[in-house]
Amino acid sequence: MPRTYLPASPTREAARRRLRSLAGWELLNVPLQAWLWFQLVGLPLTAVNLAGFGALAALLVVGAAYWALKLRQLRRGEPRLPGRRHFATARAALPVLLAAVVAACAVAAVRAPGAQSYPGLAFGIFAALEYVNYFHVQLMHDNRADLRRLATVGFRRSHLARDLRATR
């Protein structure tokens, strides 16, 4: 069978490892964070806390899907991101969902302040930040290259935003 992709180079292999790591950690973070906050810390399992956490978990799953599909694109040498239409739909639909969750959590935090509601509001806000991080501006800077670029150039468009823009 003829080879339809470029052979692996050290840089290409490093990119693949990075994408695998990002996809794996985003997905692993869902049960890990649930265990950490609801089991270890002992946050109450209220509707507000679960709604906020559910929104955050959904964004982490979107992130894991993006990095996994980006890895597939790189491996296969595909010109466009697989599943881009689904990500475009998510980019449009998620702000409505996130606004509803954050608003409901904020109302609950005013009506019943404390551990019954504050964590849910915090999770909802973090979910909104994850949305921005994936679909608009890269907020996460977890390696030296990202930090160097942030210090010299400032914030930049997120990888997914660039992928979606390239498919227009």
Summary of the structure (lengths in Angstrom):
residues: 168
radius of gyration: 18.2
end to end distance: 32.6
largest distance: 64.7
contacts: 488
relative contact order: 0.13
helix: 74%
strand: 1%
